[in-house]
Amino acid sequence: MSRPQPSTVREPVDGTCPRCGATALARYDLVGEEGWVTVVKCGECLHSLERTPANRLGPITLLVDLV
Ligand SMILES: [Zn+2]
């Protein structure tokens, strides 16, 4: 709880990663080439399951997850 958030709040998502089988899926906003997008990513292998345009007026984030 005392740890600073490096990104927007991650919303846990039910499901299994089709790539590595992990269940550590999460949905969050980040800035991509096309602007703000909402992504659902595996927390283990960073496989993107979904990528949809988001409200570009969303909360400011640090881009630590765009490697
Ligand atoms: Zn995975």
N, CA, C, O and the ligand as a Tripos MOL2 file, in Angstrom:
@<TRIPOS>MOLECULE
protein
  269   267    68     0     0
PROTEIN
NO_CHARGES

@<TRIPOS>ATOM
      1 N           0.8260   -1.2000    0.0000 N.3       1 MET1
      2 CA          0.0000    0.0000    0.0000 C.3       1 MET1
      3 C           0.8620    1.2530    0.0000 C.2       1 MET1
      4 O           0.4430    2.2810   -0.5320 O.2       1 MET1
      5 N           2.0620    1.1960    0.5860 N.am      2 SER2
      6 CA          2.9110    2.3690    0.6540 C.3       2 SER2
      7 C           3.7810    2.5230   -0.5840 C.2       2 SER2
      8 O           4.4850    3.5210   -0.7340 O.2       2 SER2
      9 N           3.7300    1.5430   -1.4610 N.am      3 ARG3
     10 CA          4.5530    1.5850   -2.6630 C.3       3 ARG3
     11 C           3.9710    2.5790   -3.6600 C.2       3 ARG3
     12 O           2.7730    2.5200   -3.9350 O.2       3 ARG3
     13 N           4.7700    3.4880   -4.2130 N.am      4 PRO4
     14 CA          4.2450    4.4120   -5.2280 C.3       4 PRO4
     15 C           3.8590    3.6730   -6.4920 C.2       4 PRO4
     16 O           4.5220    2.7140   -6.8880 O.2       4 PRO4
     17 N           2.7930    4.1180   -7.1200 N.am      5 GLN5
     18 CA          2.3320    3.4770   -8.3400 C.3       5 GLN5
     19 C           3.1440    3.9810   -9.5270 C.2       5 GLN5
     20 O           3.1710    5.1890   -9.7620 O.2       5 GLN5
     21 N           3.8030    3.1170  -10.2780 N.am      6 PRO6
     22 CA          4.5620    3.5400  -11.4580 C.3       6 PRO6
     23 C           3.6610    3.8360  -12.6400 C.2       6 PRO6
     24 O           4.1190    4.4000  -13.6340 O.2       6 PRO6
     25 N           2.4180    3.4790  -12.5600 N.am      7 SER7
     26 CA          1.5130    3.6500  -13.6840 C.3       7 SER7
     27 C           0.1270    3.9340  -13.1340 C.2       7 SER7
     28 O          -0.0440    4.1260  -11.9300 O.2       7 SER7
     29 N          -0.8600    3.9600  -14.0170 N.am      8 THR8
     30 CA         -2.2270    4.0940  -13.5410 C.3       8 THR8
     31 C          -2.6120    2.8450  -12.7760 C.2       8 THR8
     32 O          -1.9270    1.8240  -12.8300 O.2       8 THR8
     33 N          -3.7040    2.9440  -12.0750 N.am      9 VAL9
     34 CA         -4.1800    1.8070  -11.3070 C.3       9 VAL9
     35 C          -4.4720    0.6400  -12.2340 C.2       9 VAL9
     36 O          -5.1380    0.7850  -13.2590 O.2       9 VAL9
     37 N          -3.9660   -0.4980  -11.8550 N.am     10 ARG10
     38 CA         -4.1980   -1.6840  -12.6740 C.3      10 ARG10
     39 C          -5.4080   -2.4390  -12.1420 C.2      10 ARG10
     40 O          -5.5310   -2.7290  -10.9520 O.2      10 ARG10
     41 N          -6.2750   -2.7360  -13.0650 N.am     11 GLU11
     42 CA         -7.4950   -3.4400  -12.6940 C.3      11 GLU11
     43 C          -7.3180   -4.9210  -13.0230 C.2      11 GLU11
     44 O          -7.1520   -5.2820  -14.1880 O.2      11 GLU11
     45 N          -7.3510   -5.7540  -12.0300 N.am     12 PRO12
     46 CA         -7.1860   -7.1860  -12.2850 C.3      12 PRO12
     47 C          -8.2560   -7.7090  -13.2370 C.2      12 PRO12
     48 O          -9.4180   -7.3120  -13.1560 O.2      12 PRO12
     49 N          -7.8610   -8.5860  -14.1240 N.am     13 VAL13
     50 CA         -8.7750   -9.1560  -15.1130 C.3      13 VAL13
     51 C          -8.7460  -10.6700  -14.9790 C.2      13 VAL13
     52 O          -7.6840  -11.2890  -14.9110 O.2      13 VAL13
     53 N          -9.9290  -11.2450  -14.9440 N.am     14 ASP14
     54 CA        -10.0150  -12.6990  -14.9120 C.3      14 ASP14
     55 C          -9.6130  -13.2740  -16.2550 C.2      14 ASP14
     56 O          -9.9390  -12.7110  -17.3000 O.2      14 ASP14
     57 N          -8.9200  -14.3730  -16.2320 N.am     15 GLY15
     58 CA         -8.5540  -15.0060  -17.4880 C.3      15 GLY15
     59 C          -7.1630  -15.6090  -17.3990 C.2      15 GLY15
     60 O          -6.4750  -15.5140  -16.3830 O.2      15 GLY15
     61 N          -6.7800  -16.2290  -18.4960 N.am     16 THR16
     62 CA         -5.4850  -16.8830  -18.5650 C.3      16 THR16
     63 C          -4.7370  -16.3880  -19.7860 C.2      16 THR16
     64 O          -5.3180  -16.2770  -20.8650 O.2      16 THR16
     65 N          -3.4690  -16.0920  -19.6330 N.am     17 CYS17
     66 CA         -2.6600  -15.6530  -20.7520 C.3      17 CYS17
     67 C          -2.5340  -16.7840  -21.7690 C.2      17 CYS17
     68 O          -2.1380  -17.8920  -21.4080 O.2      17 CYS17
     69 N          -2.8680  -16.5190  -23.0480 N.am     18 PRO18
     70 CA         -2.7780  -17.5560  -24.0760 C.3      18 PRO18
     71 C          -1.3340  -17.8980  -24.4300 C.2      18 PRO18
     72 O          -1.0750  -18.9000  -25.0970 O.2      18 PRO18
     73 N          -0.4090  -17.0790  -23.9900 N.am     19 ARG19
     74 CA          0.9840  -17.2760  -24.3590 C.3      19 ARG19
     75 C           1.7510  -18.0720  -23.3140 C.2      19 ARG19
     76 O           2.4800  -19.0080  -23.6440 O.2      19 ARG19
     77 N           1.5800  -17.6900  -22.0390 N.am     20 CYS20
     78 CA          2.3690  -18.3590  -21.0010 C.3      20 CYS20
     79 C           1.5060  -19.0680  -19.9640 C.2      20 CYS20
     80 O           2.0230  -19.7930  -19.1130 O.2      20 CYS20
     81 N           0.1850  -18.8610  -20.0310 N.am     21 GLY21
     82 CA         -0.6990  -19.5850  -19.1280 C.3      21 GLY21
     83 C          -0.8660  -18.9540  -17.7630 C.2      21 GLY21
     84 O          -1.5570  -19.5110  -16.9100 O.2      21 GLY21
     85 N          -0.2470  -17.7940  -17.5320 N.am     22 ALA22
     86 CA         -0.3760  -17.1220  -16.2460 C.3      22 ALA22
     87 C          -1.7620  -16.5010  -16.1090 C.2      22 ALA22
     88 O          -2.4490  -16.2540  -17.1010 O.2      22 ALA22
     89 N          -2.1560  -16.2570  -14.8750 N.am     23 THR23
     90 CA         -3.4550  -15.6240  -14.6340 C.3      23 THR23
     91 C          -3.2770  -14.2050  -14.1140 C.2      23 THR23
     92 O          -4.1910  -13.6380  -13.5170 O.2      23 THR23
     93 N          -2.1060  -13.6370  -14.3400 N.am     24 ALA24
     94 CA         -1.7910  -12.2970  -13.8320 C.3      24 ALA24
     95 C          -2.1700  -11.2270  -14.8500 C.2      24 ALA24
     96 O          -1.3570  -10.3640  -15.1820 O.2      24 ALA24
     97 N          -3.4020  -11.2840  -15.3440 N.am     25 LEU25
     98 CA         -3.8360  -10.3110  -16.3320 C.3      25 LEU25
     99 C          -4.3180   -9.0400  -15.6550 C.2      25 LEU25
    100 O          -4.9250   -9.0870  -14.5850 O.2      25 LEU25
    101 N          -4.0470   -7.9080  -16.2820 N.am     26 ALA26
    102 CA         -4.4750   -6.6290  -15.7330 C.3      26 ALA26
    103 C          -4.7950   -5.6550  -16.8530 C.2      26 ALA26
    104 O          -4.1970   -5.7020  -17.9270 O.2      26 ALA26
    105 N          -5.7550   -4.7650  -16.5830 N.am     27 ARG27
    106 CA         -6.1410   -3.7470  -17.5550 C.3      27 ARG27
    107 C          -5.6990   -2.3850  -17.0430 C.2      27 ARG27
    108 O          -5.9130   -2.0580  -15.8760 O.2      27 ARG27
    109 N          -5.0910   -1.6010  -17.9020 N.am     28 TYR28
    110 CA         -4.6840   -0.2630  -17.5020 C.3      28 TYR28
    111 C          -4.4410    0.6020  -18.7360 C.2      28 TYR28
    112 O          -4.3630    0.1020  -19.8580 O.2      28 TYR28
    113 N          -4.3250    1.9010  -18.5060 N.am     29 ASP29
    114 CA         -4.1050    2.8470  -19.5940 C.3      29 ASP29
    115 C          -2.6220    3.1470  -19.7250 C.2      29 ASP29
    116 O          -1.8940    3.1770  -18.7320 O.2      29 ASP29
    117 N          -2.1820    3.3670  -20.9470 N.am     30 LEU30
    118 CA         -0.8330    3.8430  -21.1700 C.3      30 LEU30
    119 C          -0.8060    4.6210  -22.4760 C.2      30 LEU30
    120 O          -1.7810    4.6230  -23.2270 O.2      30 LEU30
    121 N           0.3090    5.2800  -22.7420 N.am     31 VAL31
    122 CA          0.4410    6.0510  -23.9720 C.3      31 VAL31
    123 C           1.2370    5.2520  -24.9850 C.2      31 VAL31
    124 O           2.3820    4.8760  -24.7370 O.2      31 VAL31
    125 N           0.6270    5.0020  -26.1120 N.am     32 GLY32
    126 CA          1.3040    4.2860  -27.1870 C.3      32 GLY32
    127 C           1.5700    5.2150  -28.3440 C.2      32 GLY32
    128 O           1.4270    6.4310  -28.2160 O.2      32 GLY32
    129 N           1.9540    4.6570  -29.4710 N.am     33 GLU33
    130 CA          2.2580    5.4540  -30.6550 C.3      33 GLU33
    131 C           1.0550    6.2740  -31.0890 C.2      33 GLU33
    132 O           1.2080    7.3830  -31.6010 O.2      33 GLU33
    133 N          -0.1280    5.7400  -30.8910 N.am     34 GLU34
    134 CA         -1.3560    6.3950  -31.3380 C.3      34 GLU34
    135 C          -2.0310    7.1810  -30.2340 C.2      34 GLU34
    136 O          -3.1690    7.6220  -30.3950 O.2      34 GLU34
    137 N          -1.3450    7.3660  -29.1140 N.am     35 GLY35
    138 CA         -1.9470    8.1050  -28.0060 C.3      35 GLY35
    139 C          -2.3590    7.1550  -26.8860 C.2      35 GLY35
    140 O          -1.8500    6.0410  -26.7630 O.2      35 GLY35
    141 N          -3.2940    7.6330  -26.0810 N.am     36 TRP36
    142 CA         -3.7410    6.8160  -24.9560 C.3      36 TRP36
    143 C          -4.4450    5.5650  -25.4250 C.2      36 TRP36
    144 O          -5.3170    5.6200  -26.2930 O.2      36 TRP36
    145 N          -4.0770    4.4700  -24.8690 N.am     37 VAL37
    146 CA         -4.7550    3.2200  -25.1450 C.3      37 VAL37
    147 C          -5.0060    2.4920  -23.8310 C.2      37 VAL37
    148 O          -4.2550    2.6310  -22.8660 O.2      37 VAL37
    149 N          -6.0650    1.7270  -23.8230 N.am     38 THR38
    150 CA         -6.3230    0.8360  -22.6990 C.3      38 THR38
    151 C          -5.8820   -0.5560  -23.1100 C.2      38 THR38
    152 O          -6.3260   -1.0830  -24.1310 O.2      38 THR38
    153 N          -5.0170   -1.1420  -22.3220 N.am     39 VAL39
    154 CA         -4.4920   -2.4510  -22.6760 C.3      39 VAL39
    155 C          -4.8420   -3.4720  -21.6000 C.2      39 VAL39
    156 O          -5.0020   -3.1430  -20.4250 O.2      39 VAL39
    157 N          -4.9530   -4.7060  -22.0370 N.am     40 VAL40
    158 CA         -5.0200   -5.8270  -21.1020 C.3      40 VAL40
    159 C          -3.7680   -6.6390  -21.3560 C.2      40 VAL40
    160 O          -3.5660   -7.1800  -22.4430 O.2      40 VAL40
    161 N          -2.9310   -6.7130  -20.3310 N.am     41 LYS41
    162 CA         -1.6420   -7.3650  -20.5100 C.3      41 LYS41
    163 C          -1.4240   -8.4300  -19.4620 C.2      41 LYS41
    164 O          -1.9410   -8.3530  -18.3470 O.2      41 LYS41
    165 N          -0.6410   -9.4300  -19.8490 N.am     42 CYS42
    166 CA         -0.1840  -10.4370  -18.9070 C.3      42 CYS42
    167 C           0.9480   -9.8400  -18.0690 C.2      42 CYS42
    168 O           1.8830   -9.2530  -18.6120 O.2      42 CYS42
    169 N           0.8600   -9.9900  -16.7610 N.am     43 GLY43
    170 CA          1.8860   -9.4500  -15.8830 C.3      43 GLY43
    171 C           3.1480  -10.2900  -15.8740 C.2      43 GLY43
    172 O           4.1680   -9.8620  -15.3350 O.2      43 GLY43
    173 N           3.1000  -11.4670  -16.4550 N.am     44 GLU44
    174 CA          4.2550  -12.3590  -16.4560 C.3      44 GLU44
    175 C           5.1260  -12.1570  -17.6980 C.2      44 GLU44
    176 O           6.3300  -11.9270  -17.5940 O.2      44 GLU44
    177 N           4.4950  -12.2470  -18.8760 N.am     45 CYS45
    178 CA          5.2740  -12.1780  -20.1160 C.3      45 CYS45
    179 C           4.9810  -10.9030  -20.8990 C.2      45 CYS45
    180 O           5.5640  -10.6760  -21.9600 O.2      45 CYS45
    181 N           4.0700  -10.0590  -20.3740 N.am     46 LEU46
    182 CA          3.7120   -8.7770  -20.9940 C.3      46 LEU46
    183 C           3.0500   -8.9380  -22.3560 C.2      46 LEU46
    184 O           3.0490   -8.0100  -23.1650 O.2      46 LEU46
    185 N           2.4960  -10.1020  -22.6040 N.am     47 HIS47
    186 CA          1.7230  -10.3050  -23.8170 C.3      47 HIS47
    187 C           0.4720   -9.4260  -23.7630 C.2      47 HIS47
    188 O          -0.2100   -9.3810  -22.7400 O.2      47 HIS47
    189 N           0.1690   -8.7240  -24.8680 N.am     48 SER48
    190 CA         -1.0120   -7.8630  -24.9200 C.3      48 SER48
    191 C          -2.2010   -8.6450  -25.4510 C.2      48 SER48
    192 O          -2.1740   -9.1570  -26.5700 O.2      48 SER48
    193 N          -3.2460   -8.7300  -24.6360 N.am     49 LEU49
    194 CA         -4.4480   -9.4300  -25.0720 C.3      49 LEU49
    195 C          -5.4200   -8.4800  -25.7440 C.2      49 LEU49
    196 O          -6.1310   -8.8580  -26.6750 O.2      49 LEU49
    197 N          -5.4480   -7.2470  -25.2690 N.am     50 GLU50
    198 CA         -6.3390   -6.2490  -25.8490 C.3      50 GLU50
    199 C          -5.5990   -4.9310  -25.9350 C.2      50 GLU50
    200 O          -4.6920   -4.6510  -25.1510 O.2      50 GLU50
    201 N          -6.0080   -4.1250  -26.9090 N.am     51 ARG51
    202 CA         -5.4230   -2.7980  -27.0520 C.3      51 ARG51
    203 C          -6.4650   -1.9220  -27.7340 C.2      51 ARG51
    204 O          -6.7190   -2.0650  -28.9310 O.2      51 ARG51
    205 N          -7.0600   -1.0280  -26.9790 N.am     52 THR52
    206 CA         -8.1400   -0.2070  -27.5130 C.3      52 THR52
    207 C          -7.8780    1.2560  -27.1810 C.2      52 THR52
    208 O          -7.2950    1.5540  -26.1380 O.2      52 THR52
    209 N          -8.2950    2.1690  -28.0450 N.am     53 PRO53
    210 CA         -8.1120    3.5970  -27.7780 C.3      53 PRO53
    211 C          -8.7900    3.9900  -26.4760 C.2      53 PRO53
    212 O          -9.8840    3.5210  -26.1650 O.2      53 PRO53
    213 N          -8.1220    4.8630  -25.7140 N.am     54 ALA54
    214 CA         -8.6580    5.2850  -24.4250 C.3      54 ALA54
    215 C          -8.8730    6.7890  -24.4320 C.2      54 ALA54
    216 O          -8.4440    7.4910  -25.3480 O.2      54 ALA54
    217 N          -9.5230    7.2550  -23.4240 N.am     55 ASN55
    218 CA         -9.7040    8.6860  -23.2330 C.3      55 ASN55
    219 C          -8.3470    9.3360  -23.0000 C.2      55 ASN55
    220 O          -7.6840    9.0600  -22.0000 O.2      55 ASN55
    221 N          -7.9300   10.2100  -23.9360 N.am     56 ARG56
    222 CA         -6.5950   10.7830  -23.8310 C.3      56 ARG56
    223 C          -6.4870   11.7830  -22.7020 C.2      56 ARG56
    224 O          -5.3960   12.2750  -22.4170 O.2      56 ARG56
    225 N          -7.5910   12.0900  -22.0580 N.am     57 LEU57
    226 CA         -7.5360   12.9610  -20.8930 C.3      57 LEU57
    227 C          -7.4350   12.1540  -19.6040 C.2      57 LEU57
    228 O          -7.7240   12.6550  -18.5170 O.2      57 LEU57
    229 N          -7.0330   10.9310  -19.7390 N.am     58 GLY58
    230 CA         -6.9060   10.0660  -18.5770 C.3      58 GLY58
    231 C          -5.7720   10.5150  -17.6760 C.2      58 GLY58
    232 O          -5.0640   11.4740  -17.9820 O.2      58 GLY58
    233 N          -5.6060    9.8220  -16.5760 N.am     59 PRO59
    234 CA         -4.5860   10.2070  -15.6100 C.3      59 PRO59
    235 C          -3.1820   10.1290  -16.1900 C.2      59 PRO59
    236 O          -2.8960    9.2960  -17.0510 O.2      59 PRO59
    237 N          -2.3300   10.9880  -15.7170 N.am     60 ILE60
    238 CA         -0.9460   11.0060  -16.1690 C.3      60 ILE60
    239 C          -0.2250    9.7660  -15.6470 C.2      60 ILE60
    240 O          -0.4170    9.3520  -14.5040 O.2      60 ILE60
    241 N           0.6110    9.1830  -16.5120 N.am     61 THR61
    242 CA          1.3410    8.0010  -16.0730 C.3      61 THR61
    243 C           2.8200    8.1430  -16.4090 C.2      61 THR61
    244 O           3.2000    8.8910  -17.3100 O.2      61 THR61
    245 N           3.6170    7.4340  -15.6900 N.am     62 LEU62
    246 CA          5.0180    7.3030  -16.0570 C.3      62 LEU62
    247 C           5.1400    6.1140  -17.0030 C.2      62 LEU62
    248 O           4.5090    5.0760  -16.8030 O.2      62 LEU62
    249 N           5.9510    6.2800  -18.0220 N.am     63 LEU63
    250 CA          5.9940    5.2620  -19.0650 C.3      63 LEU63
    251 C           7.0660    4.2250  -18.7890 C.2      63 LEU63
    252 O           8.0520    4.1040  -19.5160 O.2      63 LEU63
    253 N           6.8440    3.4870  -17.7220 N.am     64 VAL64
    254 CA          7.8400    2.4890  -17.3510 C.3      64 VAL64
    255 C           7.5090    1.1280  -17.9530 C.2      64 VAL64
    256 O           8.2600    0.1640  -17.7990 O.2      64 VAL64
    257 N           6.3750    1.0680  -18.6400 N.am     65 ASP65
    258 CA          5.8980   -0.2580  -19.0730 C.3      65 ASP65
    259 C           5.9000   -0.3880  -20.5860 C.2      65 ASP65
    260 O           5.2240   -1.2610  -21.1290 O.2      65 ASP65
    261 N           6.6380    0.4530  -21.2660 N.am     66 LEU66
    262 CA          6.5900    0.4510  -22.7330 C.3      66 LEU66
    263 C           7.8690   -0.1310  -23.3420 C.2      66 LEU66
    264 O           8.2370    0.2380  -24.4570 O.2      66 LEU66
    265 N           8.5170   -0.9890  -22.6640 N.am     67 VAL67
    266 CA          9.7300   -1.5800  -23.1780 C.3      67 VAL67
    267 C           9.3960   -2.5300  -24.3110 C.2      67 VAL67
    268 O          10.2950   -3.1410  -24.8900 O.2      67 VAL67
    269 ZN          1.7450  -14.3590  -20.2940 Zn       68 ZN68
@<TRIPOS>BOND
     1     1     2 1
     2     2     3 1
     3     3     4 2
     4     3     5 am
     5     5     6 1
     6     6     7 1
     7     7     8 2
     8     7     9 am
     9     9    10 1
    10    10    11 1
    11    11    12 2
    12    11    13 am
    13    13    14 1
    14    14    15 1
    15    15    16 2
    16    15    17 am
    17    17    18 1
    18    18    19 1
    19    19    20 2
    20    19    21 am
    21    21    22 1
    22    22    23 1
    23    23    24 2
    24    23    25 am
    25    25    26 1
    26    26    27 1
    27    27    28 2
    28    27    29 am
    29    29    30 1
    30    30    31 1
    31    31    32 2
    32    31    33 am
    33    33    34 1
    34    34    35 1
    35    35    36 2
    36    35    37 am
    37    37    38 1
    38    38    39 1
    39    39    40 2
    40    39    41 am
    41    41    42 1
    42    42    43 1
    43    43    44 2
    44    43    45 am
    45    45    46 1
    46    46    47 1
    47    47    48 2
    48    47    49 am
    49    49    50 1
    50    50    51 1
    51    51    52 2
    52    51    53 am
    53    53    54 1
    54    54    55 1
    55    55    56 2
    56    55    57 am
    57    57    58 1
    58    58    59 1
    59    59    60 2
    60    59    61 am
    61    61    62 1
    62    62    63 1
    63    63    64 2
    64    63    65 am
    65    65    66 1
    66    66    67 1
    67    67    68 2
    68    67    69 am
    69    69    70 1
    70    70    71 1
    71    71    72 2
    72    71    73 am
    73    73    74 1
    74    74    75 1
    75    75    76 2
    76    75    77 am
    77    77    78 1
    78    78    79 1
    79    79    80 2
    80    79    81 am
    81    81    82 1
    82    82    83 1
    83    83    84 2
    84    83    85 am
    85    85    86 1
    86    86    87 1
    87    87    88 2
    88    87    89 am
    89    89    90 1
    90    90    91 1
    91    91    92 2
    92    91    93 am
    93    93    94 1
    94    94    95 1
    95    95    96 2
    96    95    97 am
    97    97    98 1
    98    98    99 1
    99    99   100 2
   100    99   101 am
   101   101   102 1
   102   102   103 1
   103   103   104 2
   104   103   105 am
   105   105   106 1
   106   106   107 1
   107   107   108 2
   108   107   109 am
   109   109   110 1
   110   110   111 1
   111   111   112 2
   112   111   113 am
   113   113   114 1
   114   114   115 1
   115   115   116 2
   116   115   117 am
   117   117   118 1
   118   118   119 1
   119   119   120 2
   120   119   121 am
   121   121   122 1
   122   122   123 1
   123   123   124 2
   124   123   125 am
   125   125   126 1
   126   126   127 1
   127   127   128 2
   128   127   129 am
   129   129   130 1
   130   130   131 1
   131   131   132 2
   132   131   133 am
   133   133   134 1
   134   134   135 1
   135   135   136 2
   136   135   137 am
   137   137   138 1
   138   138   139 1
   139   139   140 2
   140   139   141 am
   141   141   142 1
   142   142   143 1
   143   143   144 2
   144   143   145 am
   145   145   146 1
   146   146   147 1
   147   147   148 2
   148   147   149 am
   149   149   150 1
   150   150   151 1
   151   151   152 2
   152   151   153 am
   153   153   154 1
   154   154   155 1
   155   155   156 2
   156   155   157 am
   157   157   158 1
   158   158   159 1
   159   159   160 2
   160   159   161 am
   161   161   162 1
   162   162   163 1
   163   163   164 2
   164   163   165 am
   165   165   166 1
   166   166   167 1
   167   167   168 2
   168   167   169 am
   169   169   170 1
   170   170   171 1
   171   171   172 2
   172   171   173 am
   173   173   174 1
   174   174   175 1
   175   175   176 2
   176   175   177 am
   177   177   178 1
   178   178   179 1
   179   179   180 2
   180   179   181 am
   181   181   182 1
   182   182   183 1
   183   183   184 2
   184   183   185 am
   185   185   186 1
   186   186   187 1
   187   187   188 2
   188   187   189 am
   189   189   190 1
   190   190   191 1
   191   191   192 2
   192   191   193 am
   193   193   194 1
   194   194   195 1
   195   195   196 2
   196   195   197 am
   197   197   198 1
   198   198   199 1
   199   199   200 2
   200   199   201 am
   201   201   202 1
   202   202   203 1
   203   203   204 2
   204   203   205 am
   205   205   206 1
   206   206   207 1
   207   207   208 2
   208   207   209 am
   209   209   210 1
   210   210   211 1
   211   211   212 2
   212   211   213 am
   213   213   214 1
   214   214   215 1
   215   215   216 2
   216   215   217 am
   217   217   218 1
   218   218   219 1
   219   219   220 2
   220   219   221 am
   221   221   222 1
   222   222   223 1
   223   223   224 2
   224   223   225 am
   225   225   226 1
   226   226   227 1
   227   227   228 2
   228   227   229 am
   229   229   230 1
   230   230   231 1
   231   231   232 2
   232   231   233 am
   233   233   234 1
   234   234   235 1
   235   235   236 2
   236   235   237 am
   237   237   238 1
   238   238   239 1
   239   239   240 2
   240   239   241 am
   241   241   242 1
   242   242   243 1
   243   243   244 2
   244   243   245 am
   245   245   246 1
   246   246   247 1
   247   247   248 2
   248   247   249 am
   249   249   250 1
   250   250   251 1
   251   251   252 2
   252   251   253 am
   253   253   254 1
   254   254   255 1
   255   255   256 2
   256   255   257 am
   257   257   258 1
   258   258   259 1
   259   259   260 2
   260   259   261 am
   261   261   262 1
   262   262   263 1
   263   263   264 2
   264   263   265 am
   265   265   266 1
   266   266   267 1
   267   267   268 2
@<TRIPOS>SUBSTRUCTURE
     1 MET1         2 RESIDUE 1 A MET
     2 SER2         6 RESIDUE 1 A SER
     3 ARG3        10 RESIDUE 1 A ARG
     4 PRO4        14 RESIDUE 1 A PRO
     5 GLN5        18 RESIDUE 1 A GLN
     6 PRO6        22 RESIDUE 1 A PRO
     7 SER7        26 RESIDUE 1 A SER
     8 THR8        30 RESIDUE 1 A THR
     9 VAL9        34 RESIDUE 1 A VAL
    10 ARG10       38 RESIDUE 1 A ARG
    11 GLU11       42 RESIDUE 1 A GLU
    12 PRO12       46 RESIDUE 1 A PRO
    13 VAL13       50 RESIDUE 1 A VAL
    14 ASP14       54 RESIDUE 1 A ASP
    15 GLY15       58 RESIDUE 1 A GLY
    16 THR16       62 RESIDUE 1 A THR
    17 CYS17       66 RESIDUE 1 A CYS
    18 PRO18       70 RESIDUE 1 A PRO
    19 ARG19       74 RESIDUE 1 A ARG
    20 CYS20       78 RESIDUE 1 A CYS
    21 GLY21       82 RESIDUE 1 A GLY
    22 ALA22       86 RESIDUE 1 A ALA
    23 THR23       90 RESIDUE 1 A THR
    24 ALA24       94 RESIDUE 1 A ALA
    25 LEU25       98 RESIDUE 1 A LEU
    26 ALA26      102 RESIDUE 1 A ALA
    27 ARG27      106 RESIDUE 1 A ARG
    28 TYR28      110 RESIDUE 1 A TYR
    29 ASP29      114 RESIDUE 1 A ASP
    30 LEU30      118 RESIDUE 1 A LEU
    31 VAL31      122 RESIDUE 1 A VAL
    32 GLY32      126 RESIDUE 1 A GLY
    33 GLU33      130 RESIDUE 1 A GLU
    34 GLU34      134 RESIDUE 1 A GLU
    35 GLY35      138 RESIDUE 1 A GLY
    36 TRP36      142 RESIDUE 1 A TRP
    37 VAL37      146 RESIDUE 1 A VAL
    38 THR38      150 RESIDUE 1 A THR
    39 VAL39      154 RESIDUE 1 A VAL
    40 VAL40      158 RESIDUE 1 A VAL
    41 LYS41      162 RESIDUE 1 A LYS
    42 CYS42      166 RESIDUE 1 A CYS
    43 GLY43      170 RESIDUE 1 A GLY
    44 GLU44      174 RESIDUE 1 A GLU
    45 CYS45      178 RESIDUE 1 A CYS
    46 LEU46      182 RESIDUE 1 A LEU
    47 HIS47      186 RESIDUE 1 A HIS
    48 SER48      190 RESIDUE 1 A SER
    49 LEU49      194 RESIDUE 1 A LEU
    50 GLU50      198 RESIDUE 1 A GLU
    51 ARG51      202 RESIDUE 1 A ARG
    52 THR52      206 RESIDUE 1 A THR
    53 PRO53      210 RESIDUE 1 A PRO
    54 ALA54      214 RESIDUE 1 A ALA
    55 ASN55      218 RESIDUE 1 A ASN
    56 ARG56      222 RESIDUE 1 A ARG
    57 LEU57      226 RESIDUE 1 A LEU
    58 GLY58      230 RESIDUE 1 A GLY
    59 PRO59      234 RESIDUE 1 A PRO
    60 ILE60      238 RESIDUE 1 A ILE
    61 THR61      242 RESIDUE 1 A THR
    62 LEU62      246 RESIDUE 1 A LEU
    63 LEU63      250 RESIDUE 1 A LEU
    64 VAL64      254 RESIDUE 1 A VAL
    65 ASP65      258 RESIDUE 1 A ASP
    66 LEU66      262 RESIDUE 1 A LEU
    67 VAL67      266 RESIDUE 1 A VAL
    68 ZN68       269 GROUP 0 **** ****
